[in-house]
Amino acid sequence: MLATNELETCQMSRIPKVIHQLYFPDESAAPASYRQFRHNVLESHPDWQHMFWTESSARAMLQEHYPSFLPVYDGYQYRIQRCDAIRYFLLHKYGGFYIDMDIEFVRPLDTLLEDSELIFCNRSFIGNAIMGSAAEHPLWPDVFEAMRQRKDRPPIRLTQLVDWSQVYYVSRSTGSELLEDCVINGGYADKDTVKILPGHVLEADPQYQVDRNKDPLPGFEDMYSIHHKGMRGVPLHLRVFSQVCCSVVRSAESVRGWITPRRASR
């Protein structure tokens, strides 16, 4: 953990040089490959502060600093929802970068930090596998409120027809769907201090392995890291189904948003 004076020093800059990683229930349960990638993260960022969170330490942090959210957090049906949710609170409280355990670095993040308050990666959607933030950024309270609202209630009746697939429910309640909605709807994507980078910059596919002794592959000169899993562990039909659900719900919500003001004006 960081000492108080270290945190205060970090928070003077926009995005402090702090790295958060987590594995539930603890690091000993992580696959060997994840521990190797974590070693790579540490080795690539020797002058950064590193904070590793277990299931118990993450909940203790939440209980100390955000106790009002505990009923929502403890009530989640899936562990992945708690893994998703806690990373937003860590970035709000401490700032820095959250990095999934299956990400490997080609070069350190330092050169990305200048003039940035938020950094995300867009692989057809704004993901939460790797993201940077200044401490106490106003985006995160928006995310906290969205998680409360989406905990267990679908936004429209149509979703009951598809029985809330696990992938879509997690994405919309705590994952990338929720995060992207908050970033876009809050207008953060239009701010000069917010970087939304192409997918290959922070989440390049594993086939684009880089020999560090050679020049980067054409088109990947600006790559920082490789994401070794992403949604590859999710069956293809569920990935497709999740994307279809997202598109249908967004379209329905847009229509509802257009119809409601017209009714009110009558």
Backbone torsions as a table, in degrees:
resi	resn	phi	psi	omega
1	MET	NA	152.7	178.6
2	LEU	-82.7	141.6	172.2
3	ALA	-70.3	158.4	-176.4
4	THR	-59.3	-43.2	-178.9
5	ASN	-66.3	-31.5	177.6
6	GLU	-67.8	-42.0	179.1
7	LEU	-64.0	-41.0	179.7
8	GLU	-63.1	-38.8	177.7
9	THR	-64.6	-44.6	179.9
10	CYS	-60.4	-40.1	-172.7
11	GLN	-75.5	-8.0	175.1
12	MET	-69.8	-29.2	176.3
13	SER	-88.5	168.4	-177.7
14	ARG	-67.5	-60.5	174.5
15	ILE	-112.3	111.4	-178.2
16	PRO	-70.6	157.8	-179.6
17	LYS	-84.2	70.8	-180.0
18	VAL	-128.4	133.2	178.3
19	ILE	-115.3	128.6	175.7
20	HIS	-109.5	131.3	170.2
21	GLN	-136.1	157.4	-179.1
22	LEU	-149.8	155.1	169.8
23	TYR	-152.6	129.6	-178.6
24	PHE	-105.0	134.4	6.2
25	PRO	-78.6	-28.6	177.0
26	ASP	-161.9	175.9	-173.4
27	GLU	-64.3	-29.1	-178.9
28	SER	-63.9	-21.7	179.6
29	ALA	-85.8	-8.4	-177.2
30	ALA	-74.2	147.1	175.1
31	PRO	-59.4	154.4	-179.0
32	ALA	-57.7	-37.7	-179.6
33	SER	-63.4	-35.3	178.7
34	TYR	-66.4	-38.6	178.8
35	ARG	-67.2	-33.5	175.6
36	GLN	-66.1	-42.1	178.6
37	PHE	-65.5	-37.8	177.8
38	ARG	-62.9	-40.2	176.5
39	HIS	-60.5	-39.3	177.1
40	ASN	-61.8	-41.0	178.2
41	VAL	-61.6	-46.3	179.8
42	LEU	-62.8	-43.8	-178.1
43	GLU	-67.0	-34.7	-178.0
44	SER	-77.8	-16.8	-176.1
45	HIS	-131.9	64.2	-172.9
46	PRO	-66.9	-24.4	-177.9
47	ASP	-101.9	14.1	175.6
48	TRP	-96.3	153.9	171.0
49	GLN	-80.9	136.1	-177.8
50	HIS	-117.1	127.1	179.2
51	MET	-124.0	116.7	179.0
52	PHE	-106.3	134.9	-173.4
53	TRP	-118.7	130.5	173.7
54	THR	-99.3	176.0	179.3
55	GLU	-60.3	-40.0	-177.8
56	SER	-75.4	-42.5	-179.0
57	SER	-69.8	-32.9	177.5
58	ALA	-65.3	-44.6	179.9
59	ARG	-66.7	-36.4	178.8
60	ALA	-63.7	-40.0	176.7
61	MET	-61.3	-44.8	179.9
62	LEU	-63.9	-41.7	-179.5
63	GLN	-63.8	-36.6	-178.5
64	GLU	-75.1	-43.0	-169.5
65	HIS	-106.8	-24.0	-177.8
66	TYR	-137.0	55.0	-172.7
67	PRO	-62.6	-26.8	-177.8
68	SER	-67.5	-18.0	-179.5
69	PHE	-89.5	-9.7	-175.7
70	LEU	-56.2	-42.9	179.0
71	PRO	-58.2	-37.0	176.8
72	VAL	-68.7	-47.8	-177.6
73	TYR	-59.7	-49.7	-178.8
74	ASP	-68.9	-22.7	-177.3
75	GLY	-86.2	-4.4	-179.5
76	TYR	-62.7	141.0	-178.1
77	GLN	-73.7	-32.6	-173.6
78	TYR	-117.9	143.4	177.4
79	ARG	-61.1	-36.4	-178.7
80	ILE	-60.6	-28.8	177.0
81	GLN	-66.0	-38.8	177.1
82	ARG	-69.3	-37.3	176.1
83	CYS	-62.5	-40.7	176.6
84	ASP	-63.9	-52.8	-171.4
85	ALA	-61.9	-42.4	-172.4
86	ILE	-65.3	-30.7	-177.8
87	ARG	-64.2	-32.1	178.7
88	TYR	-69.6	-38.5	178.2
89	PHE	-68.6	-36.6	177.7
90	LEU	-62.6	-43.2	-179.4
91	LEU	-69.6	-34.1	176.6
92	HIS	-68.2	-44.0	-175.6
93	LYS	-73.1	-48.0	-171.2
94	TYR	-108.8	-23.9	-170.4
95	GLY	72.1	179.3	-179.9
96	GLY	109.1	-153.7	178.7
97	PHE	-117.5	132.0	165.3
98	TYR	-93.4	135.3	-177.3
99	ILE	-136.4	123.1	175.5
100	ASP	-60.7	156.9	-175.7
101	MET	-75.4	-9.0	-179.0
102	ASP	-106.4	26.5	179.3
103	ILE	-110.4	133.4	-179.4
104	GLU	-117.9	137.8	-175.9
105	PHE	-99.2	142.0	173.3
106	VAL	-96.5	-32.3	175.9
107	ARG	-153.4	159.9	-175.1
108	PRO	-71.6	162.9	-175.3
109	LEU	-81.5	-7.9	-168.4
110	ASP	-49.0	-43.6	-174.0
111	THR	-71.6	-9.6	177.9
112	LEU	-84.5	-16.5	-167.4
113	LEU	-74.5	-25.1	-172.1
114	GLU	-60.7	131.7	175.3
115	ASP	57.1	33.9	-179.4
116	SER	-127.0	138.4	172.6
117	GLU	-110.6	-25.2	175.3
118	LEU	-140.4	140.5	176.0
119	ILE	-134.9	125.2	177.9
120	PHE	-130.7	170.1	177.7
121	CYS	-123.7	137.4	-177.1
122	ASN	-116.3	104.5	174.0
123	ARG	-109.5	67.2	-172.3
124	SER	75.2	-10.9	171.9
125	PHE	-155.8	157.2	177.3
126	ILE	-76.4	114.8	-174.4
127	GLY	-94.6	166.8	178.6
128	ASN	-116.5	18.1	180.0
129	ALA	-75.7	-32.3	176.0
130	ILE	-147.4	125.9	-176.6
131	MET	-160.0	146.5	-179.8
132	GLY	-118.8	151.9	-177.5
133	SER	-156.7	145.9	164.7
134	ALA	-69.8	151.1	177.5
135	ALA	-64.7	144.2	176.1
136	GLU	59.2	32.5	177.4
137	HIS	-68.1	141.8	-176.3
138	PRO	-66.8	-14.2	175.4
139	LEU	-59.0	-40.8	-168.1
140	TRP	-67.4	-39.2	172.8
141	PRO	-59.1	-32.5	174.2
142	ASP	-62.6	-41.5	178.9
143	VAL	-65.3	-42.7	179.9
144	PHE	-59.2	-44.2	-179.1
145	GLU	-66.7	-39.3	178.1
146	ALA	-63.1	-38.2	178.4
147	MET	-65.1	-37.3	176.1
148	ARG	-62.3	-45.0	-175.5
149	GLN	-69.7	-29.5	-174.3
150	ARG	-102.1	8.3	-173.7
151	LYS	-54.7	-49.0	-173.2
152	ASP	-145.7	15.8	-175.5
153	ARG	-128.2	117.5	176.3
154	PRO	-66.1	146.7	-176.2
155	PRO	-71.5	-27.0	179.2
156	ILE	-141.6	157.8	-175.2
157	ARG	-64.9	-25.2	-177.2
158	LEU	-55.4	-35.5	-176.1
159	THR	-65.2	-20.8	178.1
160	GLN	-65.6	-25.1	-179.3
161	LEU	-68.0	-27.3	-178.3
162	VAL	-103.9	6.0	171.3
163	ASP	59.6	29.9	174.0
164	TRP	47.4	72.3	176.2
165	SER	-51.6	146.3	-177.2
166	GLN	-56.8	-44.6	-177.0
167	VAL	-60.5	-47.5	-177.8
168	TYR	-69.0	-41.4	-179.5
169	TYR	-60.5	-45.3	179.6
170	VAL	-64.1	-45.5	-178.7
171	SER	-60.6	-39.7	-176.9
172	ARG	-81.1	-29.8	-175.9
173	SER	-86.7	-33.3	-177.6
174	THR	-142.1	-14.1	-169.1
175	GLY	-97.0	-147.8	-171.0
176	SER	-65.1	-34.6	178.4
177	GLU	-61.6	-45.5	178.6
178	LEU	-64.2	-46.5	-178.1
179	LEU	-60.8	-47.4	-178.8
180	GLU	-61.8	-41.8	178.3
181	ASP	-58.2	-42.9	-178.8
182	CYS	-68.5	-40.5	179.3
183	VAL	-64.5	-46.5	-177.0
184	ILE	-72.5	-50.8	-175.9
185	ASN	-66.3	-27.8	178.3
186	GLY	-82.8	-2.4	179.1
187	GLY	76.9	10.6	-176.7
188	TYR	-70.5	-28.8	-178.3
189	ALA	-65.0	-19.2	-178.0
190	ASP	-93.0	-1.6	-176.1
191	LYS	-85.6	144.0	-178.6
192	ASP	-65.6	-25.9	-176.8
193	THR	-90.2	5.6	178.8
194	VAL	-111.9	122.0	178.0
195	LYS	-104.4	123.9	172.0
196	ILE	-116.1	102.2	-168.6
197	LEU	-89.5	152.2	173.8
198	PRO	-58.5	152.3	-173.9
199	GLY	-55.2	-38.0	-174.7
200	HIS	-71.1	-14.4	-176.8
201	VAL	-70.9	-45.6	-177.6
202	LEU	-115.8	-16.6	-177.9
203	GLU	-133.4	49.8	178.0
204	ALA	-62.2	146.5	178.6
205	ASP	-68.6	150.6	-177.0
206	PRO	-58.8	-25.8	-179.1
207	GLN	-66.9	-16.0	177.8
208	TYR	-93.8	52.1	177.4
209	GLN	-65.2	145.9	-175.7
210	VAL	-118.8	129.4	170.6
211	ASP	-81.5	113.1	-173.9
212	ARG	-66.7	-10.7	178.1
213	ASN	-94.6	0.8	-178.9
214	LYS	-123.5	168.5	177.1
215	ASP	-66.9	150.2	178.4
216	PRO	-61.7	156.6	175.3
217	LEU	-63.6	147.0	177.6
218	PRO	-55.4	131.9	-179.0
219	GLY	88.4	-7.8	-178.1
220	PHE	-122.0	24.6	-179.2
221	GLU	-64.2	-26.9	-177.8
222	ASP	-98.7	16.6	-179.2
223	MET	-75.9	136.6	176.7
224	TYR	-108.3	-36.1	-171.8
225	SER	-152.9	160.6	-177.7
226	ILE	-115.8	133.6	177.3
227	HIS	-101.7	114.6	-170.8
228	HIS	-86.3	-5.7	-178.7
229	LYS	-134.9	-61.6	-175.4
230	GLY	59.5	-130.8	178.2
231	MET	-97.4	19.7	-177.7
232	ARG	-67.9	-21.2	176.9
233	GLY	-79.2	-7.9	179.8
234	VAL	-95.5	131.0	179.5
235	PRO	-53.9	145.9	-176.0
236	LEU	-56.7	-42.2	-176.0
237	HIS	-64.2	-31.3	178.1
238	LEU	-74.4	-35.7	176.4
239	ARG	-62.4	-46.3	179.2
240	VAL	-62.9	-44.3	-179.4
241	PHE	-60.6	-41.4	179.4
242	SER	-61.4	-44.6	-179.7
243	GLN	-65.1	-39.0	177.9
244	VAL	-62.6	-45.0	178.7
245	CYS	-58.4	-44.9	-179.7
246	CYS	-58.5	-45.7	-177.9
247	SER	-64.7	-44.0	-178.6
248	VAL	-64.0	-46.3	-177.5
249	VAL	-65.3	-42.2	179.3
250	ARG	-63.3	-40.6	178.8
251	SER	-63.5	-44.0	180.0
252	ALA	-64.1	-39.2	179.8
253	GLU	-68.0	-35.2	178.0
254	SER	-64.6	-43.4	178.4
255	VAL	-63.2	-43.1	179.9
256	ARG	-63.0	-39.7	178.6
257	GLY	-66.4	-28.1	178.3
258	TRP	-79.5	-37.2	-176.7
259	ILE	-73.8	-42.5	-173.7
260	THR	-57.5	-48.0	179.1
261	PRO	-62.2	-34.4	179.9
262	ARG	-65.5	-40.1	177.7
263	ARG	-64.7	-40.4	-177.0
264	ALA	-66.9	-27.3	-176.3
265	SER	-81.6	-10.3	-178.6
266	ARG	-75.9	NA	NA
